[in-house]
Amino acid sequence: MLSDNQALKSHLETIEQARTFLQHISHHAYQKVMAPYVASSAGAHMRHVIDHYLALKQGAKEGVVDYNQRHRDSDVAHSTTSALQAWDDIESWLVSVYQNDMHTRLTVLSETSVKEMYVDEVSSTLGRELLFVSSHAIHHFSLLAIIVSLQGQTTPSLFGVAPSTATYQRTHA
């Protein structure tokens, strides 16, 4: 099991990946939808990832995390500057929350059906949900890498790579 410092460091790596991406993408590329290959812009994907962290941050205060809460019209989807500021705020929260108990119980709400509105409710912990939002972020980072590759740009080699995949690649290099 990782110590709290090692766990925090790994979560901060995810935030650093987001920052690096945002610092190297143009305003135009951030907003461009690469239809018909991808239905959303890089900014929309980044906003979606940030929304999950914000839902967890709010839920950690209230005891209920509602991943259905989205900020679809926020500046984060259109402005790399706003997205960078959001990541700064998330980092500050993350550092402070690691001083608290990662076993804090939470109720998690999330829609699970595309055919009808159904919100599933499950029990979890703050630590478990931090693992989820980080993994979810990495999944979307891989989509961001695809989006910018369709625009002729590249991302760092480990951007959007799952930690277990990176470990596998290191051991089989």
Buried (B, 14 or more C-beta within 10 A) or exposed (E): EEEEEEBBEBBBEBBEBBBEBBEBBEEEBBBBBBEEEBEBBBBBBBBBBBBBBBBBBEBBEEEBBBBEEBBEEBBBBBBBEBBBEBBEBBBEBBEEBBEEEBEBEBBBBBEEEEEEEEEEEEEBBBBEBBBBBBEBBBEBBBBBBBBBEEEEBEBEEBBBBBBEEEEEEEEEE
